[in-house]
Amino acid sequence: MTPRVSVVMPAYEAAWSIGASISAVLWQTYRDFELVIVDDGSTDDTIRVASAFSGPIRVVEQPENLGVSAARNRGIAEARGELIVFCDADDIWFRTYLEALVDAVDQGAQIVVANAWLLFPGGIDEQRLLFKGHFPRPEEQRRAILERNFAHNLAIFPRRLVDEIGGFPEDRRRGEEWDFWIRAIYSGYRIELQSKPLALCQWTSTGLSSGWESTDADEIEILSSLEGRIALQDDERAYLRRRLASPAPRQLARKGDAALRDRQYAEAARLFREAGRLSPSDRMLVWKGRVVSIAPRLVGPLVRARQLRIERRVGFERSDVR
């Protein structure tokens, strides 16, 4: 019998985590699913661990490491369900995760992204969610997706979406999700948030500080290519040109965080304000700029102390913070 849902799990060198991720999928209250695991050329015991499980599982092997986009595309190609759900090989779903996402689809949602607690080296902090604050309304999403990737791989969507817009760009090692969701939204799809956190999403700091520069460059490449690939309205085209003429909002926010730690409060306020102007849909970023700007020398130390307190609690290093 053909399952309604196909869970696609790309995996690379994931022997340390994939057993827990598979177990979490298999214990879901919603049962009409299959799990397609795509091993992307791992050299560790990923395949051995994955193959030890029984149930509605298929393990697909790619002989060489082609990247997460290729693994996701292969998983979608192998999938038999009408709905696709992604689960990374270090994510942990709670029991009602799949039930909640399918229920949202049954109630009319086109694409649903799930909220999750972020799992840091120091554990979980109740203030650190994957999605916190305002999530763009349907009428805001065309502009908002140009500002930042407010979607995530913790998502469910109809298989036909890939048939309509194509899969994930395999020539990119970073930013592939953002490219996919931009094309989805500009094809007329809208994304809904399952606001209750029903999963743990692993935060890994390996290579983060060295990776930001490449990530920023990939984002510029994606945005620079859009005018020839999607139908932009005049105001969206004007915003895109303004966005490309400036450092990225996330880059400005990182510099603002660094200035805050170095007690350069006026500079931090300026950077946060500039980032917020470029990404007004990111309400938490806009709020941070406004609060620090009220009285930088008075409010700045309070915001700095709060931020450092949370970072110590979750086990951040200075270079880990976006």
URUR-V146947 format. One line per field, one symbol per residue. ss: DSSP state (@ for helix, = for strand, . for the rest). phi: phi as a letter, one per 20 degrees, with the letter a starting at -180 (. if undefined). burial: b if it has 16 or more other C-alpha atoms within 10 Angstrom, else e. A space follows every 50 residues. Layout:
# URUR-V146947
ss = ???
phi = ???
burial = ???
This chain:
# URUR-V146947
ss = ....=======......@@@@@@@@@......========.....@@@@@ @.....======.....@@@@@@@@@@@....====.....==...@@@@ @@@@@@....====..====..=======........@@@@@@@@@@... ....====.@@@@@@..........@@@@@@@@@@@....====....== ==.....@@@@@@@@@@@@@@@@@.@@@.....@@@@@@@@@@@....@@ @@@@@@@@@@@...@@@@@@@@@@@@@@....@@@@@@@@@@@@.@@@@@ @@@@@@@@@@@@@@...@@@..
phi = .fffddedcfbbldgfcfffffgfffeffedebcddedeemfdeegffff ffedpfccddddfcfdoffffffffffefdefddcebffceceegegfgf ffffffeofeccdeebfeddgeoddfeddfccnfdgfgfefffffffaee eaffbcbfgfgffedneefeedecnfffgffgffffeoecddeefffcbd dfddegmfffefffffffffffffefgedceeegfffffgffffecgfgf fffffffffffemefffffffffffffecffeffffgffffffgbgfeeg fffffffffffffenfegffff
burial = eebebbbbbbbbbbbebbbbbbebbbebebebbbbbbbbbbbeeebbebb eeeeeebbebbeeebebbbbbbbbbbebbbbebbbbbbbbbbbbbebbeb bbebbeeebbbbbbbbbbbbeeebeeeebbbeeebbeeeebbbbbbbbeb bbebbbbbbebbeeeebbbbebbbbbbbbbbbbbbbeebbbbbbbebbbb bbeeeeeeeeeeeebbebbbeebeebeeeeebeeebbebbeebeeebbbb bbbbbbbbbbbebbbbbbbbbbbbbbebbbbbbebbebbbbbbeebeeeb bebbeeeeeebeebebeeeeeb
